[in-house]
Structures are given as C-alpha cells and as structure tokens.
Amino acid sequence: MLDRFGLSIGLQPGDADDLLFLLGVYIVAAGFLLGAYVLAGQVWVERHSVRYTTPKGEQRMSGFWGEFVLFTACAAVVVVALIFTSTDLTDLIGKHIGLILLGLAAVFLIYAVYARGVVADARKDGKDAAYVTHLRNAYASYTVYAVLFFFCGALVIALLALEFITDRAIFDAQAQMIMHTFAQAQAAAVDPTREAAARVNASLAYVEDANGGIAMATNLLQDQMNPTFLFAACVFFVNILIVATPIKHAFLNNATTITHVTTGLAIAGILLSGMLIYFGSYSVLIEHALAALGTMKPDPSLGEWEATQRYNQIVVELNARRNLFGFASAMGGEGSGLALFAAGIQFAVDRITKPAKE
C-alpha cells in the first residue's frame, strides 16, 4: 500500500531511504532550534517573539514556533524537489561527503563568527554576564540549526541542478534521433530509385516523423522546467507565510526583505533555466530542423499540392516556435501555472499588507 502511494505521487522505490535521511536531518535541526530558544531564556523573548492580536489584546508566543513552522515549510520544499527529480539523494551525499562536510564547516565558521560578533556587541552595550551567557549558549545551538537549514537549501539547488543535467542529456539524445530522421528525409528526397512524386511523399513521411519527434522533445523540455517552476511556487507560498502571518515578528530583520530576496532568486532561477534551455537546446534543434527542411522543399511543378501544403505548414509552425514567445508558450505546463498562481497570490498579499507595514 505504501509503495503504491509513493509511486502515485512520484516517489521511486529507493526514495524511502532519502525520506528517512531528510526526516533525521529535520528532527536534529528542530532539536537544535528548540535548544537555542531554551538556552536563550528571556533574552530572545523580546527579540524573537511571535506577536498576534486577540480580543484580549496583543499576545506573544515563543519565536520558536514561528521559526519551526517556517523550517517545516522549507523542509517540505526539499521533499517536493525530491519527488519531482530522479536523483538518489543518499547516493549523491555518499559520493560527495567530503565536499559536503567541507561546505558545511565553512558555513558553520561564517555563522559562528557572526554569532560571536553579536555576543561581543551585547557585552559592549553593557549587558550583564547572565544575559551574555544566555545569548552565547543560544547562538551555539542556533549555529548548528542554521548550518542544517543551509544544508536543506543546498540540497534543493543540487537536486534541481542534477535533474537539469539529466534531462538535458535525454533531450540531446532525442535531438540526435530527430536529426537522423531529417537525414533520412534528405536521402529520400534525392533517391534515384524513386520517381519525383514518390521521392516527395517519402521525404515528407520522414519529415512528419521528425516533426512529431520535435513535439515530444518539447515535452521533455517542459518536464525539465517543471521542477524549477514548482520550486519557485513553493518559495512564493513560503514567502506568503512570512509576510501574511505573525511569523514575521520572529525575525530581527524586516520579513519583507527576506521575501523580496528569495522571490528575486526564484524568478532569476526560472529565467536562467529558461535561457539555458532555449539557447543551449531548443533553438539549436529548431534551427537545425529548419535548415534541413530548406534542402528538401517539394517542387510545385510536380502537382503534389497536399505535400507542398503540409511542408509549408510544418515550416511555418517551426518558425513560430523558434522565437522566445513560442518557446515560452511551449514551456507552459502544470508547474508554470502553479508558479504564476503562487506569484500572483504573493503579489496581492504584499500589496494588501503594505499599508500596515508602512
């Protein structure tokens, strides 16, 4: 039953180990986050409280709950990335464990230096020894949490990047088959064993087959973009969580700054992925296809008007799909629709909450 459910949502049989690994990271990170707030005591009550309004007035709760909800949402983004990609996560980590540990150590060092600066500033501001001790102990635990949070974000980027590379290889293989079919069409167009009309029809049959292959290859590119679109949609929904809920009060910096930066990164990721696919794969295939078609235009004098008509239709369709607007239309799928929907909601929420923030 569990295996059938996992396959129905996109999980592969080997993903159980990946999910268990992510669950372990999630539990450890949540434990260190909770430890940070426990060790901080009253020090973080004012700095990181989640404030909300009830009929009794403004109420407060520990900022832990705000950060815990946010971390849970971000962990869900990792699971979404795992579902929509084909990379074996535990195998990937095992192969690059040395590089991963080096990166995490670098992040730990950077955040430890930052935390030490915060503690030093508190001491300079005249805070008492108890305050400084609570702050130092809290950041000691929080630094581990921050490193694991970064690790989860890095996993998402790695999964998307590897899926991009894998899908690119699949598309390249499909493109080679398409160009081979066009070569067969060119050979049929000059086959001396056939009459002129028969050469036209035989060549066009290969062209039709190649044109169908281009449509299938375009679907492959749409699949290549879908994980990026879905990741962006998750980022937008997490940003809505930050902007439109009391969670924003748990952060020292303005929550809108976080949303603007992450939204910008998500949009930049979509644009970068799209440009790489367009200039590196899509436009190259279309240009080669049009070049091949240019060498086998049916001779109108043969009177094969249906073949001539179909040939011109294919050329017009490929020319329309060659430009950026045609590419954008071809890439539109479930992921892009969800990303646009989420982006629209975030934009509306940001506009609605802006007067209150000001």
N, C-alpha and C positions, 0 to 999 in steps of 0.2 A: 504493500500500500504506500509506504513512504517513498520507495523508489519510483513508483508511478507518479506520485505527486511531484517529486523533484524533477522528473523528466518533463512533466506538463508545464512547469514554469521555466524551463530552460536549463536546469541543472543537469550535469553529467554524472554518471555513476561514481566517478572519482572525486567529485566535489565535496563529498561528506567530510573528508579529511581537511579540506580547505575551510569549510564552515566551522569545524571543531577548532581549528587553529585560530580563526578570527574570533570565535567565542572566547577562547582563552585570553587573547590579547584584550578583548573588550572587558572581561572580568578583572584582569590585572590593572588595566588603565583606570577603570571605575574605582577600584580599591585605592589606588594612589590618589585619585581625585578626592575621594571621601577622606582619606588620611590627611590631605592638605588642609581641608576645612576643619577637621577635628583638632589638628595641631595648631591651627591659627587661633582657635577660640574666638574671643570677641574682636580680635584685630581685624578680621575680614567681615564682621557684621555690617559695619557702615560702608566699607569699600565695595562689597560684592553682594549685598542683599538684593533679593528679587522683591520689588515693591508692586503691590496691586491694591485696588480700591474695592471696598465692600461697603454695604450700608452703614457699617460701624466706623468707616473712615479708612485711612491708608493702613495697610497691613504689610508685614515683612515676613519673608521666609529665607532660609539659608540660600546663598548663591549657589550652593552645591547642586540644588535641584535644577536651577537654570542651566548650569554647565552640563549636568548629567543628561538632560533632555537634548541639548544641542549635540553632545558627543554621541548619543544614541542615534540621532538623525544622521550624523555624519557616518556612523558605522553602517547604517542602512544603505548609504550611498556606496560603500565598499561592497556590500552584498549585491546590490544592483549591478555594479561593474563586473562582479564575478559571474553573475547569471548571464549577462549579455556578452561575455567574452569566453574564449575557449582555452585560455591559459591555465595550466596546472599550477596553482599558487604555491603549494608546498614544495613542488619540484623546482619551481623558479627560485624560491628562497634558499633551498638546499644547494643549488648550483652557484649562487652568488652570496652566500652567507658572509664571507669575509668582507666584501664590498659593502653589504648592508650594515654590518656591525660598525664598519669604519664611518659610514654616513651617520648612523645613529649616535656614535660617540662625538662626532663633530657637532651635531645638533645639541646634544647634552652639554657640551662645553660652552657653546654660544649662550644657551639659556641659563646655564649656571653662572656665567659672567654677568648676564643681565640681572639675575636674582641677587647676586652679591652686591650689585650696584644699588638695587632697591633697598636692601638691608643697610648698606652704608649710608644712603640718603636719610633713612629713618633715624639712624644714630646721630647724624649731623643736625637733624631737625630737633634734637633734644628728647627723643622718645626714651622712656625708661627701659631698663635692662629686660624686664619681663616682656614688654612689647617687642623689642628687638629679637628676643629669643623665640617668641611665638612666630614672628614673621620669618625668621631664618628657617625654623623647623618646617613651617608650612611650605615654603618655597623648595625645600629639599625634597619633599614628597611631590609637590606640584611639577617639578622639573621632570621627574620620571613620567608623569602623566602627559606632559607637553611633548616629550620625545615620542611616546606611543601614539599620541594624536597625530604628530607629524608623520609617523610611520604609516598610519592608515591613509593619510592623504597621498603619500608617496606610492602606496600600493595601487590606489585608483589610477594615478598617472601611468604607472608601469603597466597595469593591465590594459589600459586603453592604447598605449603606445605599441605593445606587443601584438594586440589584436589588429591594430592598423597595419603593422608589418606583415602579419599572416594573411590578412585579407588582400593586401597589395600583391603578394605572391600568387594568390589564387586568381586574381584579376589578370595578372600578367600571363599566366598560363592560358586563361580563356582568350586573351587578346591574340596570343600566338596561334591558337586554333582558328580564330576568325580570319587572321591574315593568311593562313594556309588555305582556307576556303576561298578567299579572294584570288589567291594564286591559281587555284583550280579553275575559277571562273575565267581568269585571263587566258589560261591554257585552252579552255573550251571555246573561247571566242575566236581563236585562230586555228582550231583543229582542222587540218586539211582533209580529214576523212569524212567530214560532215558538210552538208550543203549550207549556204549562208544563213537561211532561215533557221535551220536546225542548230547552227552554232549560236545564234542569238538566244534561242529558247534554252539551250543547255547552259549557256553562260548565265542567263538570268536566274535559272534554278539555283545555281551556286550562290548568286548574289542574294537571293531570298533567304537562303540558309544562313549566310553570313550576317544578314540584317537581323535575323532572329537571334543570332549569337550576340550581336551588339546589344539588343534589348535585354538579354539575360545577363550580360556583363554589366549593364547599367544597374540592374537589380543587385548585383554583387556589390557595386559601389554604394548603393543605398544601404545595404547591410553594413558596409564599412563605416558609414557615417552614423548609423543609428546609436551605437554605444556613446558616441560623443554627444549627440542630441539628448539622450537620456541622462547622461551625466550632467549636462547643463540644466536640464529640467529639475534634477534633484538639487542642484546648487540654488536655483531660483526659489524652490519651495523651502529650503533651509533658511534662505535669506528672509523669506516672508515670516518664518518662525521667529527670527531675530527681531525684525522691525515691528511686527504687529502684536507681539506678546510681551508680558512683563519680563521675559528672559533678558531683554536688552539691558535691564538695570544691573545685571550681574557683572557687566564688563566696565572696566575703568574708562576705556576709550569709547567714543560715540559709536553706537552699534551701526549707524548708517555708513560709517567709514568702512566697516567690515563688509557690509553688503555691496557697496559700490566697488570695492576692490575685487571681491570674488565674482560679482556679476561681470565686471570687465574681463576678468580672466576666463570665465566661461564663454563669453562671446568671442574673445580672442581665440580660444581653443577651437570653436566652431569654424571661424574664418580661416584659421591656419590649416586645419584639417581639410577644409573645402578647397583651399588654394593648392595644397599639396596633391590632392586627388585630381583636381581639374588640370593643372599644368603638368603633373607627372604621369597621369594615366589616361584620363578621359579625353582631353583634347588631342593627345597624341594618337589614340586609336581612331578617333573621328577623322582626323587629318589624313591618316594613312588609308582609311577606308575610302574617303573622297578621292584621294589620289589614284587609288586602284580603279575606282569606278570611272574616272576620267579616261582611262585607256580602253574601255570596252563599251562605249556608247553605241547603241543599236543604230544602224544605218536606216534612216526613214524611207529611203528608196525601196527597201525590201517589202514595205507594206505591212510589216508586223506592228500595227499600231498599238495593240494591247501591251506588247513587250516594251515598246517605246514609252507608253504612258506609265507603266509600272516602274520603269527605270527612272523616269523623271520624278515620280512620287518619292522614291527612296532617296534620291539626291536632295530634293527639297527638304525632306524630313531630317536628314543628317545635317544639312546646313543650318536648319532651325535649332537643332540640338547642340550645335557646335559652340554657340556663344554662351556667355556666362548666365544669361537669363534662362536659356534652355537647360543648362546644367543644373541651375538652382531648382527648376521645375522637376527635373528628373530625379533629383536627390530627395524631394519631398516625400516623406513616409510617416509612419506612426511616430517615430522618435522626434522628427522635426515638428510635427503638430503638437506633441506634448510639450516640447521646449517652448514653442511660441505661446501656447496656452499659459504655461507657468510664468513666462516672462511678462505676459500681459497682466496677470494677477499681481505679480510683484510691482509692476509699474503703477497699477491702480492703488495698491495698498500704500506704496510710498507717497503718492500724491495725497491720499486721504489723511495719512498720519503726519504729513509735513507741517500743516498749521500747528498741530500740537507740539511738534518738536521745536518749532520756532518760538 
